[in-house]
Amino acid sequence: MIMVKHLVFVGSALLLAAACSQNERNNYRKEPLSAVDSAAEKVVADSGKLVDRDSEFVTAVAISGMVEIKAGELAKKRSTDTAIQNFGALLIKQHQQLAKDLKATLSLRHFTLPEQLDTNQQQRLNELATKSSQVFDQAFLQWMIEDHQKMVDWFSLQGSHAKDVQIQSFANKNLPILKNHLLIAKELRKQK
């Protein structure tokens, strides 16, 4: 009899946990999960592993953040325009914080972030570093606009459709920061 009561209690606890997990996801999404969300994807999200799209997103965020920090450092050193130097400093500060937030978000996930830039991004940074001041400013701003536009699109998508509720929350929390960076870069380019 005690064994049956124990099994009923454990079964009830599992159902309650599943309902809480579902409710937590719905609260972050602000909409119920659609039929497209398969049971397998829900199990993966609840297991601490990331589905492919979420993995691609966090990898892209990590690489983009490293690029923004290094490009910001170059802007502080190479540009003679105080506004661009200040923008570079802002990029460094806010993307370092974003990287910390991403690591905290992934602390309970089975995922390792890249620690180095890919070859293409490193080559692009190397080329940027060789440009003269005026050419540097234009190239830097164009790259920041392109990269931030791409990341704004990614963050918007993941803020609505990430399978992992923590990734979704991270995207929604940080999207306004990236939109602001994009706006600043566009305004600075207009002034050039």
Secondary structure, 3 states (H helix, E strand, C coil): CHHHHHHHHHHHHHHHHHHHHHHHHHHHHCCCCCCCCCHHHHHHHHHCCCCHHHHHHHHHHHHHHHHHHHHHHHHHHHCCCHHHHHHHHHHHHHHHHHHHHHHHHCCCCCCCCCCCCCHHHHHHHHHHHCCCHHHHHHHHHHHHHHHHHHHHHHHHHHHHHCCCHHHHHHHHHHHHHHHHHHHHHHHHHHHC
